[in-house]
């Protein structure tokens, strides 16, 4: 595991294995009784995610996948840090799918930037990107990322750490323009991914097609409206059974 810098937020699809032990698992099983066997046998969740949680110990961890809201608080050792875990429900009416959390940060201005350490890890292990079901084998001498980190640092010093500008990948759905007999879908490469790989001087391994282009011009009137939400804090303690009943 090569991430050494502290992390504030970690996001995963799967829940970490054993996370239910740190929250109100009884209420979870009342809502999702078909989880009962996996919870009692400690099989619900990802073992790999659990290893990352125990190693990285981020203040916040958010997961998806199981289509229900479940908060938990993990205390890492007697005097160690805590991780606030939160999973949310499906994005449907009447479901707990949205929560706004105020996370402390340094004063702005704020700008999304590339992370030197993660770029070095990406560059180092791109050649091990799994393209088959066979597990990849990495030799011990391949685990040192210091040369890659120095290479990335030089590139960032020359270019800057700001991410590449967003470019729309495909046209949005327009209900006023129905499509009859649509053509067979072909791989559509993401311009940000291509720019990112070019910056790191890495080959594109996600498909074997030649990049194609589509007309993606969109007027500002078609952009999605901004949402205005009231702030809801992630609680310092896991709530009682009755707190989030619909």
ZANUGU-745929 format. One line per field, with one value per residue: residue in one letter; chain; x, y, z of N, C-alpha, C in turn. Coordinates in Angstrom, 3 decimals, padded with zeros to 6 digits. Example, Ala and Ser with C-alpha at 12.3 -4.5 7.8 and 13.67 -1.06 7.14 Angstrom:
! residues 2
type = [A,S];
mol = [A,A];
n_u = [013.190,012.850];
n_v = [-005.690,-002.250];
n_w = [007.800,007.080];
ca_u = [012.300,013.670];
ca_v = [-004.500,-001.060];
ca_w = [007.800,007.140];
c_u = [013.200,012.900];
c_v = [-003.300,000.030];
c_w = [007.800,007.870];
END
This chain:
! residues 246
type = [X,X,X,X,X,X,X,X,X,X,X,X,X,X,X,X,X,X,X,X,X,X,X,X,X,X,X,X,X,X,X,X,X,X,X,X,X,X,X,X,X,X,X,X,X,X,X,X,X,X,X,X,X,X,X,X,X,X,X,X,X,X,X,X,X,X,X,X,X,X,X,X,X,X,X,X,X,X,X,X,X,X,X,X,X,X,X,X,X,X,X,X,X,X,X,X,X,X,X,X,X,X,X,X,X,X,X,X,X,X,X,X,X,X,X,X,X,X,X,X,X,X,X,X,X,X,X,X,X,X,X,X,X,X,X,X,X,X,X,X,X,X,X,X,X,X,X,X,X,X,X,X,X,X,X,X,X,X,X,X,X,X,X,X,X,X,X,X,X,X,X,X,X,X,X,X,X,X,X,X,X,X,X,X,X,X,X,X,X,X,X,X,X,X,X,X,X,X,X,X,X,X,X,X,X,X,X,X,X,X,X,X,X,X,X,X,X,X,X,X,X,X,X,X,X,X,X,X,X,X,X,X,X,X,X,X,X,X,X,X,X,X,X,X,X,X];
mol = [A,A,A,A,A,A,A,A,A,A,A,A,A,A,A,A,A,A,A,A,A,A,A,A,A,A,A,A,A,A,A,A,A,A,A,A,A,A,A,A,A,A,A,A,A,A,A,A,A,A,A,A,A,A,A,A,A,A,A,A,A,A,A,A,A,A,A,A,A,A,A,A,A,A,A,A,A,A,A,A,A,A,A,A,A,A,A,A,A,A,A,A,A,A,A,A,A,A,A,A,A,A,A,A,A,A,A,A,A,A,A,A,A,A,A,A,A,A,A,A,A,A,A,A,A,A,A,A,A,A,A,A,A,A,A,A,A,A,A,A,A,A,A,A,A,A,A,A,A,A,A,A,A,A,A,A,A,A,A,A,A,A,A,A,A,A,A,A,A,A,A,A,A,A,A,A,A,A,A,A,A,A,A,A,A,A,A,A,A,A,A,A,A,A,A,A,A,A,A,A,A,A,A,A,A,A,A,A,A,A,A,A,A,A,A,A,A,A,A,A,A,A,A,A,A,A,A,A,A,A,A,A,A,A,A,A,A,A,A,A,A,A,A,A,A,A];
n_u = [000.858,000.748,000.022,000.951,000.557,-001.702,-005.268,-008.403,-010.979,-012.500,-013.820,-015.826,-017.187,-018.105,-019.066,-016.858,-015.684,-017.195,-018.088,-020.631,-020.553,-020.008,-022.113,-025.702,-026.654,-028.856,-031.137,-030.547,-030.893,-033.586,-034.573,-033.351,-033.695,-032.634,-029.933,-029.167,-027.868,-025.319,-024.371,-024.288,-022.470,-020.276,-019.687,-020.535,-019.653,-016.490,-013.362,-010.945,-011.528,-011.877,-009.261,-008.028,-009.404,-008.557,-005.863,-005.555,-007.252,-009.115,-010.770,-013.381,-015.530,-017.206,-019.655,-021.331,-023.607,-025.287,-027.796,-029.118,-029.441,-026.813,-025.114,-021.986,-019.454,-016.055,-013.641,-010.258,-008.283,-007.445,-006.576,-006.547,-007.371,-010.724,-013.122,-015.750,-018.343,-020.519,-023.244,-025.630,-029.070,-030.950,-031.440,-034.313,-037.777,-038.708,-036.668,-033.646,-031.358,-029.683,-027.395,-025.984,-022.821,-020.723,-017.433,-014.481,-011.983,-009.050,-008.772,-010.102,-008.827,-010.511,-009.450,-009.480,-006.921,-004.223,-002.840,000.343,001.459,-000.469,-000.499,002.069,001.848,-000.097,001.281,003.380,002.155,000.607,001.248,000.559,-002.118,-005.093,-006.164,-007.320,-008.905,-006.973,-004.835,-002.539,001.042,003.379,006.643,008.859,010.811,009.552,007.975,008.806,008.216,009.588,011.260,009.335,007.758,009.446,009.687,007.022,006.770,008.471,007.106,004.697,005.655,006.425,004.071,001.970,-000.453,-003.153,-006.150,-007.027,-009.153,-012.698,-014.313,-017.094,-018.154,-020.108,-023.197,-025.969,-029.037,-031.941,-035.210,-036.931,-036.030,-036.386,-034.762,-034.750,-034.211,-031.414,-027.853,-025.447,-023.789,-020.531,-017.199,-016.509,-014.186,-012.961,-012.185,-010.819,-009.544,-007.825,-006.172,-005.044,-003.577,-001.786,-000.364,000.967,002.461,001.626,000.312,-002.947,-005.048,-007.624,-009.338,-009.213,-009.792,-009.808,-009.794,-012.860,-014.995,-017.743,-020.537,-020.811,-021.734,-023.460,-026.043,-026.147,-028.643,-029.431,-028.105,-027.877,-029.911,-028.779,-028.739,-030.382,-029.746,-030.495,-028.160,-027.070,-025.723,-023.346,-023.821,-022.118,-022.389,-023.771,-027.138,-030.176,-032.626,-035.050,-034.485,-034.262,-036.539,-038.848];
n_v = [-001.186,002.080,004.686,007.308,009.875,011.793,011.277,012.910,012.226,009.248,007.354,004.643,001.922,-000.620,-001.563,-001.496,-004.588,-005.827,-003.374,-003.037,-003.668,-001.390,000.306,000.778,-002.117,-003.716,-002.225,-001.936,-004.583,-004.891,-003.265,-004.364,-007.386,-009.535,-009.300,-010.588,-013.149,-012.733,-010.616,-011.745,-013.779,-012.362,-011.561,-009.537,-007.067,-005.674,-007.184,-006.092,-003.343,-003.025,-003.446,-001.200,000.802,000.325,000.817,003.433,005.132,007.388,010.549,010.647,008.353,007.245,005.163,003.190,001.065,-000.842,000.262,001.561,003.664,004.013,004.884,004.991,004.871,004.564,003.750,003.950,002.130,002.714,005.362,006.384,007.896,008.707,007.426,008.567,006.932,006.669,005.505,005.802,005.798,004.669,006.963,008.047,009.109,009.955,008.537,008.101,009.494,011.653,013.783,016.564,017.555,019.314,019.824,020.483,022.750,024.299,027.894,029.319,030.529,027.815,025.074,022.419,020.095,018.114,015.312,014.777,012.403,010.418,010.535,009.604,006.961,006.034,006.271,004.485,001.961,001.579,-000.194,-002.588,-002.747,-004.531,-006.503,-008.859,-011.749,-012.891,-012.701,-010.015,-009.962,-008.496,-007.543,-007.151,-005.201,-003.459,-001.852,000.561,003.957,006.318,007.396,007.812,009.652,011.869,012.387,013.062,015.316,017.124,017.430,018.581,020.947,022.238,022.418,022.994,022.196,022.176,020.602,019.147,020.969,020.539,018.576,017.829,014.501,013.009,013.650,015.053,013.495,014.318,014.826,016.014,015.353,012.589,009.457,007.242,003.879,003.732,003.928,001.232,001.197,002.476,002.357,005.239,007.471,009.223,012.597,013.874,011.741,010.887,013.174,013.205,010.777,011.295,013.380,012.024,010.439,007.851,004.776,004.252,001.996,001.120,000.430,-000.916,000.620,003.208,006.619,008.355,011.003,013.030,015.195,017.463,019.878,022.057,024.124,026.790,026.878,024.286,023.188,021.447,022.476,024.262,022.851,023.649,023.100,022.421,022.437,019.439,017.957,015.315,013.114,013.120,010.836,007.579,007.385,006.683,003.990,005.153,007.536,008.058,007.190,006.925];
n_w = [000.000,-000.993,-000.411,001.491,002.372,004.421,004.257,003.760,002.911,001.825,-000.802,-001.758,-003.687,-002.682,000.669,003.500,004.808,007.732,008.663,009.641,012.310,013.676,013.644,013.773,013.439,013.922,013.266,010.579,009.683,010.087,008.094,005.850,005.699,004.290,004.482,006.735,007.153,005.998,007.571,010.189,009.738,009.168,006.510,004.938,002.808,001.642,001.851,001.013,001.042,003.790,004.701,003.611,005.007,007.668,007.383,006.239,007.704,007.331,008.059,007.027,005.375,002.578,001.124,-001.425,-003.113,-001.472,-001.238,000.939,003.837,006.097,008.867,010.637,013.189,013.468,015.742,015.801,017.492,020.979,021.533,019.038,015.784,014.552,012.226,010.303,008.901,006.102,004.305,001.696,000.492,-002.434,-005.173,-005.046,-004.725,-001.392,-000.163,001.739,000.308,000.136,001.730,003.241,004.191,006.355,006.081,007.760,006.547,005.093,004.631,001.560,-001.674,-003.433,-005.381,-007.649,-007.740,-009.080,-007.361,-006.209,-005.110,-005.726,-008.519,-009.035,-008.125,-009.917,-012.352,-011.914,-011.698,-013.933,-015.973,-014.872,-015.045,-014.885,-017.514,-018.018,-016.494,-014.993,-012.153,-011.490,-011.231,-009.151,-008.727,-005.885,-006.268,-007.905,-006.426,-005.385,-005.509,-005.648,-007.693,-009.666,-008.371,-008.201,-010.931,-011.565,-009.942,-011.212,-013.639,-012.748,-011.643,-013.944,-015.459,-013.701,-011.131,-011.572,-012.648,-015.871,-018.091,-018.054,-020.490,-022.350,-022.771,-024.183,-025.953,-024.130,-022.992,-024.762,-024.438,-026.250,-028.691,-029.944,-030.602,-033.195,-034.087,-033.157,-033.741,-033.390,-030.320,-029.769,-028.358,-026.463,-025.915,-023.035,-022.971,-020.858,-019.590,-021.630,-021.908,-019.378,-019.332,-021.413,-020.277,-018.223,-019.806,-020.583,-021.944,-023.428,-022.041,-021.742,-023.813,-027.177,-029.302,-031.844,-030.955,-031.158,-032.391,-031.289,-031.776,-029.341,-028.554,-026.462,-025.337,-022.886,-021.755,-021.589,-019.536,-016.389,-013.622,-010.692,-007.414,-004.385,-001.147,002.280,004.961,006.485,009.205,009.564,012.145,015.362,016.789,016.313,015.348,017.223,016.895,016.139,014.917,012.144,010.854,008.207];
ca_u = [000.000,001.726,-000.450,001.553,000.008,-003.017,-006.461,-009.570,-012.209,-012.334,-015.082,-015.757,-018.472,-018.456,-018.847,-015.776,-016.099,-017.287,-018.500,-021.908,-020.294,-019.788,-023.345,-026.928,-026.898,-030.186,-032.069,-030.211,-031.495,-035.041,-034.839,-032.811,-033.558,-031.857,-028.524,-028.962,-026.863,-024.001,-023.938,-023.949,-021.275,-019.250,-019.354,-021.092,-018.666,-015.247,-012.178,-009.937,-011.913,-011.610,-007.817,-007.746,-009.945,-007.700,-004.550,-005.587,-007.947,-009.549,-011.855,-014.690,-015.573,-018.536,-019.814,-022.604,-023.814,-026.320,-029.092,-029.754,-028.645,-026.192,-023.971,-021.209,-018.246,-015.002,-012.542,-009.052,-007.462,-007.947,-006.262,-006.367,-008.383,-012.015,-013.634,-017.205,-018.761,-021.904,-023.793,-026.946,-030.042,-031.160,-031.952,-035.733,-038.618,-038.949,-035.556,-032.534,-030.272,-028.922,-027.005,-024.959,-021.911,-019.756,-016.129,-013.517,-010.909,-008.302,-009.439,-009.941,-009.705,-010.448,-009.203,-009.164,-005.557,-003.685,-002.059,001.644,001.653,-001.346,-000.020,003.240,001.344,-000.754,002.313,004.183,001.441,-000.243,001.573,-000.057,-003.573,-005.596,-006.981,-007.912,-009.300,-005.801,-004.239,-001.230,002.141,004.253,007.856,009.152,011.606,008.682,007.084,009.356,007.663,010.288,011.674,008.128,007.299,010.310,009.306,005.741,006.995,009.040,006.038,003.754,006.314,006.457,002.725,001.008,-001.202,-004.576,-006.612,-007.411,-010.511,-013.745,-014.841,-018.210,-017.790,-021.192,-024.334,-026.960,-030.348,-032.885,-036.504,-037.633,-035.457,-036.297,-033.878,-035.311,-033.196,-030.089,-026.736,-024.800,-022.864,-019.105,-016.473,-016.359,-013.134,-013.122,-011.075,-010.011,-008.687,-006.759,-005.228,-004.364,-002.584,-000.749,000.455,001.822,003.168,001.197,-000.585,-004.371,-005.257,-009.013,-009.925,-008.283,-010.362,-009.295,-010.717,-013.798,-015.560,-019.174,-020.920,-021.280,-022.055,-024.682,-026.278,-026.217,-030.015,-029.635,-027.349,-028.697,-030.015,-028.108,-029.628,-030.240,-030.063,-030.165,-027.057,-027.385,-024.444,-023.176,-023.791,-020.929,-022.704,-024.764,-028.449,-031.013,-033.473,-036.191,-034.093,-034.362,-037.685,-039.554];
ca_v = [000.000,003.135,006.001,007.694,011.163,011.650,011.496,013.431,011.556,008.074,006.918,003.303,001.340,-001.612,-001.269,-002.285,-005.765,-005.631,-002.018,-003.086,-003.813,-000.065,001.072,000.143,-003.233,-004.276,-001.471,-002.295,-005.879,-004.715,-002.685,-005.262,-008.683,-010.490,-009.160,-011.187,-014.212,-012.167,-009.825,-012.631,-014.547,-011.351,-011.668,-008.393,-006.035,-005.986,-007.336,-005.128,-002.028,-003.032,-003.266,000.206,001.582,000.158,001.387,004.858,005.804,008.731,011.080,010.353,007.269,007.140,003.989,003.042,-000.350,-001.648,000.926,001.905,004.595,003.374,005.602,004.271,005.553,003.598,004.232,003.194,002.017,003.451,006.785,006.687,008.738,008.099,007.545,008.629,006.202,006.924,004.997,006.388,004.981,004.975,008.296,007.889,009.893,009.416,007.710,008.853,009.415,012.897,014.390,017.593,017.477,020.404,019.256,021.572,022.858,025.545,028.966,029.265,029.982,026.376,024.651,020.998,019.921,016.762,014.941,014.256,011.010,009.505,010.485,008.724,005.593,005.717,006.082,003.303,000.696,001.521,-001.392,-003.743,-002.608,-005.862,-006.564,-010.196,-012.237,-013.403,-011.710,-009.524,-010.229,-007.334,-007.867,-006.207,-004.077,-002.556,-001.163,001.860,004.986,007.583,007.945,008.298,010.858,012.954,012.676,013.771,016.637,017.979,017.735,019.502,022.247,022.859,022.647,023.362,021.039,022.282,019.522,019.536,021.512,019.572,018.510,016.882,013.287,012.572,014.577,014.670,013.051,015.398,014.184,016.635,014.841,011.125,008.783,005.984,002.989,004.298,003.092,000.417,001.999,002.176,002.977,006.695,007.806,010.438,013.512,014.128,010.573,010.921,014.239,012.758,009.767,011.958,014.134,011.057,009.675,006.464,004.295,004.086,000.553,000.798,-000.228,-000.997,001.357,004.533,007.598,008.945,012.255,013.258,016.585,017.564,021.257,022.152,025.505,026.958,026.649,022.860,022.719,021.067,023.559,024.046,022.448,024.413,022.168,022.783,021.638,018.416,017.458,013.912,013.159,012.625,009.503,006.878,007.693,005.595,003.341,005.934,008.850,008.264,006.511,007.756];
ca_w = [000.000,-001.225,000.004,002.767,002.785,005.070,003.444,004.475,002.478,000.971,-001.386,-002.335,-004.064,-001.662,002.077,004.096,005.554,009.175,009.030,010.359,013.737,014.250,013.522,014.260,012.525,014.156,012.416,009.203,009.351,009.994,006.782,004.827,006.387,003.496,004.845,008.054,007.162,005.719,008.722,011.300,009.375,008.867,005.097,004.221,002.539,000.933,002.705,000.557,001.556,005.227,004.873,003.338,006.120,008.839,007.091,005.933,008.814,006.944,008.895,006.427,004.379,001.983,000.262,-002.140,-003.398,-000.816,-001.388,002.210,004.632,007.257,009.428,011.642,013.639,013.745,016.576,015.462,018.689,022.146,021.414,017.625,015.141,014.236,010.864,010.169,007.705,005.699,003.048,001.449,-000.222,-003.849,-005.495,-005.342,-003.810,-000.069,000.301,002.321,-000.672,000.085,002.994,003.070,005.327,006.447,006.415,007.993,005.557,005.136,003.879,000.118,-002.720,-003.625,-006.753,-007.769,-008.221,-009.088,-006.188,-006.657,-004.689,-006.464,-009.900,-009.067,-008.007,-011.184,-013.381,-011.613,-011.812,-015.115,-016.750,-014.219,-015.151,-015.262,-018.725,-018.052,-015.177,-014.298,-011.247,-011.907,-010.310,-009.045,-007.983,-004.806,-006.754,-008.654,-005.503,-005.014,-006.395,-005.446,-008.989,-010.333,-007.677,-008.645,-012.316,-011.512,-009.351,-012.259,-014.598,-012.119,-011.519,-015.268,-015.986,-012.676,-010.623,-011.893,-013.517,-017.223,-018.173,-018.382,-021.853,-022.358,-023.495,-025.069,-025.873,-023.116,-023.472,-025.044,-024.678,-027.371,-029.934,-029.829,-031.551,-033.671,-034.654,-032.878,-034.202,-032.369,-029.520,-029.883,-027.245,-026.541,-024.967,-022.251,-023.279,-019.664,-019.383,-022.636,-021.555,-018.166,-019.694,-022.199,-019.331,-017.529,-020.844,-020.412,-023.005,-023.116,-021.968,-021.420,-024.976,-028.305,-030.425,-032.121,-030.395,-032.098,-031.924,-031.443,-031.600,-027.965,-028.224,-025.695,-024.936,-021.438,-021.304,-021.398,-018.381,-015.242,-012.649,-009.414,-006.333,-003.160,-000.076,003.647,005.497,007.474,009.680,009.907,013.600,016.039,017.271,015.512,015.891,017.719,015.894,015.677,014.437,010.703,010.273,007.234];
c_u = [000.896,001.261,000.108,000.984,-001.358,-004.158,-007.580,-010.822,-011.839,-013.716,-014.893,-017.147,-018.928,-018.264,-017.615,-016.337,-016.099,-017.767,-019.793,-021.717,-020.170,-021.017,-024.525,-027.330,-028.282,-031.236,-031.816,-030.894,-033.010,-035.422,-034.435,-032.611,-032.736,-030.355,-028.165,-027.832,-025.461,-023.475,-023.483,-022.701,-020.091,-018.729,-019.862,-020.011,-017.401,-014.079,-011.091,-010.247,-011.644,-010.123,-007.422,-008.225,-009.018,-006.312,-004.599,-006.239,-008.408,-010.644,-013.243,-014.538,-017.011,-018.577,-021.199,-023.047,-025.054,-027.671,-029.827,-028.831,-028.110,-025.002,-023.261,-019.995,-017.230,-013.918,-011.319,-008.119,-007.974,-007.738,-006.100,-007.464,-009.683,-012.343,-015.151,-017.588,-020.218,-022.181,-025.203,-027.779,-030.073,-031.719,-033.384,-036.547,-038.817,-037.828,-034.422,-031.307,-029.364,-028.627,-025.873,-024.118,-020.912,-018.432,-015.130,-012.406,-010.180,-009.048,-009.143,-008.917,-009.454,-010.282,-008.860,-007.784,-005.177,-002.825,-000.775,001.819,000.808,-000.946,001.197,002.823,000.698,000.273,003.080,003.459,000.504,000.011,000.968,-001.575,-004.170,-006.525,-007.614,-008.334,-008.112,-005.218,-002.869,-000.200,003.090,005.451,008.150,009.915,010.768,007.834,007.570,008.883,008.445,010.741,010.475,007.619,008.146,009.967,008.008,005.929,007.549,007.978,005.057,004.366,006.313,005.067,001.781,000.149,-002.692,-004.976,-006.962,-008.861,-011.500,-014.157,-015.932,-017.890,-018.833,-022.356,-025.330,-028.254,-031.273,-034.238,-037.276,-037.110,-035.293,-035.441,-034.489,-034.205,-031.783,-028.989,-026.166,-023.752,-021.426,-018.394,-016.269,-015.349,-013.397,-011.939,-010.196,-009.052,-007.528,-005.719,-004.395,-003.257,-001.460,000.201,001.436,002.638,002.910,000.296,-002.012,-004.689,-006.719,-009.767,-008.914,-008.770,-009.592,-010.280,-011.584,-014.384,-017.053,-019.434,-021.518,-021.568,-023.415,-024.843,-026.388,-027.613,-030.292,-028.908,-028.284,-028.742,-029.267,-029.136,-029.331,-030.681,-029.716,-029.049,-027.563,-026.069,-024.474,-022.995,-022.484,-021.139,-023.757,-026.123,-029.174,-031.916,-034.479,-035.789,-034.365,-035.509,-038.403,-040.993];
c_v = [001.238,004.525,006.294,009.006,010.964,011.988,012.047,012.623,010.373,007.655,005.553,002.869,000.359,-001.058,-002.044,-003.468,-005.458,-004.263,-002.020,-003.221,-002.465,000.834,000.276,-000.984,-003.845,-003.551,-001.771,-003.595,-005.815,-004.148,-003.638,-006.653,-009.707,-010.314,-009.994,-012.205,-013.656,-011.358,-010.733,-013.459,-013.644,-011.486,-010.480,-007.334,-006.583,-006.073,-006.336,-003.727,-001.934,-002.829,-001.811,001.096,001.515,000.751,002.908,005.688,007.219,009.245,010.737,009.246,007.147,005.951,003.964,001.588,-000.992,-000.952,001.089,002.863,003.869,004.212,004.745,005.118,004.509,004.280,003.350,003.143,002.915,004.948,007.217,007.575,007.976,008.322,007.563,008.008,006.535,006.284,005.545,005.483,005.349,006.383,008.170,008.724,009.179,008.571,008.608,008.770,010.634,013.383,015.357,017.640,018.621,019.827,020.397,021.557,024.171,026.617,028.860,030.274,028.496,026.048,023.164,020.856,018.447,016.542,014.245,012.777,010.056,009.426,009.572,007.260,005.154,005.436,004.782,002.008,000.623,000.257,-002.650,-003.676,-003.928,-005.801,-007.938,-010.566,-012.753,-012.326,-011.279,-009.831,-009.041,-007.711,-006.783,-004.992,-003.074,-001.675,000.228,002.918,006.295,008.205,008.514,009.574,012.068,013.356,013.483,015.176,017.603,018.385,018.749,020.885,022.985,023.258,023.289,022.160,021.105,021.182,020.054,020.002,020.437,019.713,017.458,015.694,012.885,013.543,014.114,014.204,014.247,014.774,014.785,016.142,013.327,010.535,007.440,005.172,003.536,003.370,002.276,001.260,001.527,002.835,004.466,007.117,009.145,011.373,013.804,012.971,010.572,011.988,013.849,011.756,010.362,012.742,013.214,010.196,008.182,006.047,004.171,002.592,000.154,000.187,-000.196,-000.204,002.641,005.549,008.211,010.220,012.310,014.728,016.741,019.006,021.326,023.584,025.587,026.700,025.182,022.327,022.403,022.208,023.217,023.703,023.273,023.524,022.766,021.881,020.675,017.820,015.957,013.858,012.621,011.224,008.889,007.054,006.450,005.084,004.293,007.195,009.088,007.508,007.442,007.973];
c_w = [000.000,-000.818,001.392,003.291,003.435,004.115,004.317,004.170,001.598,000.487,-002.027,-002.765,-002.985,-000.260,002.554,004.889,007.056,009.605,009.831,011.861,014.435,014.148,014.042,013.302,012.718,013.313,010.944,008.801,009.340,008.630,005.651,005.433,005.608,003.689,006.076,008.070,006.948,006.902,009.853,011.008,009.017,007.434,004.289,004.040,001.911,001.907,002.312,001.069,003.053,005.507,004.628,004.477,007.331,008.635,006.986,007.031,008.439,007.879,008.357,005.388,003.894,001.029,-000.362,-002.060,-002.776,-000.709,-000.064,002.954,005.861,007.716,010.466,012.009,014.065,014.565,016.316,016.674,019.792,022.020,019.960,017.067,014.929,012.769,010.917,008.831,007.396,004.348,002.914,000.555,-001.708,-004.019,-006.000,-004.363,-002.477,000.493,000.814,001.411,-000.667,001.497,002.722,004.341,005.250,006.937,006.596,006.946,005.753,004.352,002.386,-000.367,-002.974,-005.108,-006.751,-008.399,-008.231,-007.845,-006.634,-006.323,-005.516,-007.938,-010.022,-008.975,-009.318,-012.280,-013.155,-011.954,-013.015,-015.930,-016.143,-014.270,-015.642,-016.472,-018.910,-016.639,-014.365,-013.377,-011.748,-010.820,-010.335,-008.182,-006.950,-005.307,-007.547,-007.741,-005.113,-006.010,-006.332,-006.765,-009.739,-009.673,-008.071,-010.073,-012.349,-010.959,-010.393,-013.277,-014.017,-011.951,-012.851,-015.744,-014.981,-012.321,-010.934,-012.874,-014.902,-017.242,-018.596,-019.843,-021.861,-023.263,-024.529,-024.934,-024.824,-023.763,-023.634,-025.367,-025.843,-028.721,-029.826,-030.939,-031.913,-034.353,-034.425,-033.363,-033.042,-031.638,-029.722,-028.704,-027.480,-025.483,-024.278,-022.509,-022.071,-019.393,-020.374,-022.311,-020.337,-018.487,-020.537,-021.295,-018.600,-018.492,-020.696,-021.566,-022.502,-023.181,-021.803,-022.584,-026.108,-029.505,-030.664,-031.571,-031.475,-031.530,-032.157,-031.221,-030.218,-027.571,-027.547,-025.243,-023.428,-020.912,-021.051,-020.175,-017.227,-014.240,-011.371,-008.351,-005.096,-002.008,001.272,004.151,006.552,007.923,009.867,011.406,014.159,016.586,016.381,016.155,016.383,016.617,015.298,014.936,012.971,010.086,009.330,007.690];
END
